[in-house]
């Protein structure tokens, strides 16, 4: 009779042991799952610094096309973006002119300033 009661006690404990949750090895860490405000403190609004140069296309042959991708729009040499004219396209920068004022946009990796004034 004792063996039967011991077996019943073990079987009764199995569901309680089965309810302990195992960690999911594929779940991202809590830092990633936390909302942005919790991770970095209060959110700070960042104003756009102006147009951003995303890509430059320069043909290798003389007289070839020169294009820039600025704020997601393809702008040819002489084209307009935000009231400024694209006056120069280099391999890693472009020059926009608005009236007499010129603005150089440099092609840099993300996380750095993309617009610089000469």
C-alpha positions, 0 to 999 in steps of 0.5 A: 500500500505504501508503494501505491501511495508513493507512486500516486504522490509522484504522479500528483507532483508531475503536473506541478513540475511540468508547469515551470516554464523553460526559457526560450533560447530563440527569444531576444533579450529583454533589452531588445524587447523593451520599448524605446523609451525604457531603453534610452530614457525619454525620447528626444525629437530630432529635427531633420538637418536638411536633405540627406545624400543617400547614393551617388551614380557617376558614369565612368565614360566622359560626358556620362550621366551623373545622378544623386539620390537625395531623400529617396528621390533620384536627382540628375545634374541640374535637377531640383530638390527642395528649392535647390539645384544640383550643380555638382556631383562627385564620387562621395559628395554633391553640391546643391545651390540655392541662390548664391548659397551652396550646400555640400552633402557628403555620402557617409555611413549612417549615424553621422551627420550627412549635411555640411555647410562649406 
